[in-house]
Amino acid sequence: MPDSITQTLHDPDGLKIRPVMRGDCDGLMALLNAGAKSLSQQQLISQKLPDAIRRKLEGEDPNVFRLVALLKGKIIGHAALQLKLQTGTLTISVREDLRGRGIGNALLGGLLEAANQQLGLTRVDVDVLCDNQPAINLYRRFGFEVEARRNDGDGPEILTMVRAPF
């Protein structure tokens, strides 16, 4: 039986994208822990990140622009732009069981709108695993192109995708 959050996705008013606010830390930690692949990763996240995330979020880090996706008041996605000069490096995370339903699309659209209208960025880049075709397709729909390919060791190839200029 689908949960009530999944059902809300069919209602366009159910999904809300907004900037990260104080009080979002616990929801962000739950999202990070849900994406952790092993118990040791979950323990590392729960031991090392909460204070760092709280400090960054509550200190309104001027070098990071963050958005969250919410359904029924629960954080189900997060997106961030790490800012450096006129460039932003993008990260997006969506709850695994809700992927493929437009949440990443809404988060990326919100980030790119902010990059263009509020932040004055001229370039946004993202690293994505070459076998993550849904993410690659998402970035291409928004005008990203592959700039570079690399392999950092034993894992899959990583693509650096770029959107520039705005």
C-alpha positions in Angstrom: 0.0 0.0 0.0 1.5 3.4 -1.0 2.2 5.8 1.9 0.3 9.1 2.1 3.4 11.0 0.9 3.4 9.0 -2.4 -0.3 9.7 -2.8 0.3 13.4 -2.3 2.6 13.5 -5.3 -0.4 13.2 -7.6 -1.6 16.5 -6.2 0.5 19.3 -7.8 -0.1 21.4 -4.7 1.3 18.7 -2.4 5.0 19.3 -3.3 6.6 22.3 -1.8 10.1 23.6 -2.7 11.6 26.2 -0.4 14.9 27.4 1.0 16.3 25.4 4.0 15.3 26.9 7.3 16.2 26.4 10.9 14.6 23.3 12.2 15.2 21.4 8.9 18.3 19.6 10.3 16.5 16.5 11.6 14.7 16.0 8.3 17.9 16.4 6.3 19.7 13.9 8.6 16.9 11.4 8.0 17.2 11.9 4.2 21.0 11.4 4.4 20.7 8.3 6.6 18.1 6.8 4.2 20.5 7.2 1.4 23.4 5.6 3.3 24.3 2.2 1.8 25.6 0.6 5.0 25.2 0.7 8.7 28.8 2.1 9.0 27.8 5.0 6.7 24.7 5.7 8.7 26.8 5.7 11.9 29.3 8.1 10.4 26.6 10.4 9.2 24.8 10.4 12.5 28.0 10.9 14.5 29.9 13.4 12.3 27.3 15.5 10.4 24.6 16.8 12.6 26.6 19.5 14.4 28.3 20.5 11.1 24.9 20.7 9.3 23.3 22.6 12.1 26.1 25.1 12.2 26.0 25.6 8.4 22.2 25.8 8.2 21.6 27.9 11.3 24.6 30.1 10.4 23.2 30.7 6.9 26.4 29.8 5.1 26.8 32.5 2.4 28.8 30.0 0.2 25.9 27.5 -0.1 22.4 28.0 -1.4 20.1 25.2 -0.3 16.5 24.1 -1.1 14.4 21.3 0.3 11.4 19.5 -1.2 8.6 18.7 1.2 5.5 16.6 1.2 3.1 16.8 4.1 5.8 18.6 6.0 8.4 15.9 5.6 11.7 16.6 3.8 11.9 14.2 0.9 14.6 16.0 -1.2 17.5 18.4 -0.9 19.5 20.4 -3.4 22.4 22.7 -2.9 24.7 25.0 -4.9 28.2 25.3 -3.4 29.2 28.9 -4.6 32.6 29.9 -5.7 33.0 33.2 -7.6 30.4 33.0 -10.4 30.2 29.2 -10.4 27.9 26.9 -8.5 28.5 23.2 -7.9 25.3 21.3 -7.7 24.1 18.4 -5.5 20.7 16.8 -5.4 19.2 14.1 -3.2 15.7 12.7 -3.4 14.3 10.0 -1.2 14.9 6.7 -3.1 11.3 5.5 -3.2 10.1 8.8 -4.6 12.6 9.2 -7.5 11.3 9.5 -11.0 8.3 11.6 -10.0 9.4 15.1 -10.8 10.9 16.1 -7.4 14.5 16.4 -8.8 13.1 18.3 -11.7 11.4 20.8 -9.3 14.5 21.1 -7.1 16.8 21.6 -10.1 14.4 24.2 -11.6 14.4 26.1 -8.3 18.2 26.0 -8.0 18.7 27.2 -11.6 16.2 30.0 -11.2 18.0 31.2 -8.1 21.4 30.8 -9.8 20.2 33.0 -12.6 18.1 35.6 -10.8 19.4 35.9 -7.3 23.0 34.6 -7.3 24.3 35.9 -10.6 26.1 32.7 -11.5 27.5 32.2 -15.0 28.1 28.5 -14.7 26.7 25.5 -12.8 28.4 22.1 -12.8 27.6 18.7 -11.4 29.4 15.4 -11.1 27.3 12.4 -11.9 28.1 8.7 -12.1 28.0 7.6 -15.8 25.6 4.8 -15.0 23.0 7.1 -13.4 21.0 7.6 -16.6 18.0 9.2 -15.0 20.2 12.0 -13.5 22.0 12.5 -16.7 18.7 12.8 -18.6 17.5 15.3 -16.0 20.6 17.5 -16.3 20.4 17.3 -20.1 16.7 18.5 -20.1 18.0 21.6 -18.3 20.7 22.3 -20.8 23.7 20.6 -19.1 26.4 19.1 -21.4 29.2 16.7 -20.6 32.5 18.7 -20.1 34.7 15.9 -18.8 35.0 12.2 -17.9 37.1 10.7 -15.2 37.7 7.6 -13.2 38.8 8.1 -9.6 39.8 4.5 -9.0 37.9 1.2 -9.0 34.4 2.7 -9.3 32.3 3.8 -12.3 33.3 6.7 -14.5 32.2 10.1 -13.4 30.9 12.8 -15.7 31.2 16.5 -15.1 28.3 18.2 -16.6 28.1 21.9 -17.1 25.4 24.5 -17.9 26.9 27.8 -19.0 26.2 30.6 -19.8 22.8 31.4 -18.3 
